[in-house]
């Protein structure tokens, strides 16, 4: 599914609005869009995308992502929370956590992540690790 209209017509609800952070751009902060977002530059912060997020091969994203669908073809580090799906293209380089209902990873993608994939699992947070109790040396 592309993020661009074909022959002047949209192909579904995800095509209603498109925001673009172009190649060469450097953006920090919080970004929210009720539609779709394509990132071709550098972004650091929090993204809230109600539609589809595309991280292009030229992109470098650091932070927290909340979106319906996420397609990664560039670099991404942090947390990806996708209500519907995550797709990792052959050129994807991802570090961090992924939480989603469905995930597809293409041959060539490089990942260093913790994955939580399944129905409604994208909403759950991992349990914190509990350190073993310290022993008293005097006993």
N, C-alpha and C positions, 0 to 999 in steps of 0.2 A: 504494500500500500504506500503510495507516494504522498508527499506533502504539497504537491503542486497540482493545480487544476489542469485537466486535460481537455483540450478543445473547448475551453471556456466554461465547462460545467464541473461542478463539484461531485465527488463520489462518496457522499455520506456525511454524517454529522461531524466527523473529525476535520472536514474541509471547510467549516464555517469561518474560521479565522486563523491567520498564520502570522506569527511574529518571527523575526529573523535577527539573530546576532551574527553579523557577517564576519567573514574571514578577516583577520587582522584586528578585530575589536577585542578590547580587554574590559571586562565588566565585573564589578564586585557588588555584593549586597543580596537583597531579596528580590525575586522576580516572580510575579504571578500573572498568568494569562488564562482566560476562560476558554481559549481555543488551543491551537497547536503552536509548537516552538521548534525552530531549527537553529542549532548553534554550530557555527563554523569557526568561531574564534575561541577566546579564553574566557571562562566564567568561574568565579569563586563565590560561594554563598549558598543560598537556599532557593530552589526552584519549585514552584507549584504550577503544574501544567494540567489543566482539566482534560485536555485531549492527548495528543501524541507528541512526544519529545523525540527529536532526532539529534543525535550527537554525531556530526559529520566527521569524516576521516581527519580533517584539519583541526578539529576541536580538542580542547583540553579543559575538562570540567572537574572542579574540586568542590565538594560540599554535600548537601543533602538534596535529594530529588524525590518529589512526590508527583506522580503522573499516572494517567490511565494506562498508557502504553509508552515504552521506552525502547528506542532502537539505538544501539551504540555501535559506531563505526570508528570512533576516535578514542582518545584517552579519557578515562573517568576514574576518579577516586573519591571515596566517601560512602554514602548510603543511598541505595536506589530502592524506593518503595513504589511499586507499580501495581495498581489495582487489577489490571487485566493481564499484561504480559511484558516480558523483557526479551529482546532479540539482540544477540551479540554477533555482529558481522565478523568476517575473517580478519579485518583490520583492527578490531576492538582490543583495547588494553585496559583492563578494569581491575581496581583494587578496592576492597571494602566489603560491605554487606549488600546482598540483594534479597528483597522480600517481594514475592509476586505469586500470582495464581499459576501462571504458565511461563516457561522459559525455553528459548531455543538458542543453542550456541553452535555457530558454524565452525568448521575446521579452520584453524589458523588463529582463532581468537586466543588471547593470552589473558588468563584470569588468576587473581590471587584474592579469593573472596570466600565469605561464608554465605551459603545459599540457603534460603528458606523458601521452598516452592511448594505450593499446594493451595487448595481452596481455603480461603480466609486466613492463611498463615502470614500473608503479607502484613497484617495488622498487628501481629504478636511481636513483642520484643523478646530477645534472648534473655534467659535467666542469668543474672550476674553470677560469676564464679565465686564460690565460697571458699575462702582460704582455710586450710587445715589449722586446727587449734594449735597454738604454740605450747610446747611442753615446758613445764617448770623444771629447771635443772636441779633444783634443791630437793625434789621428791624422789 
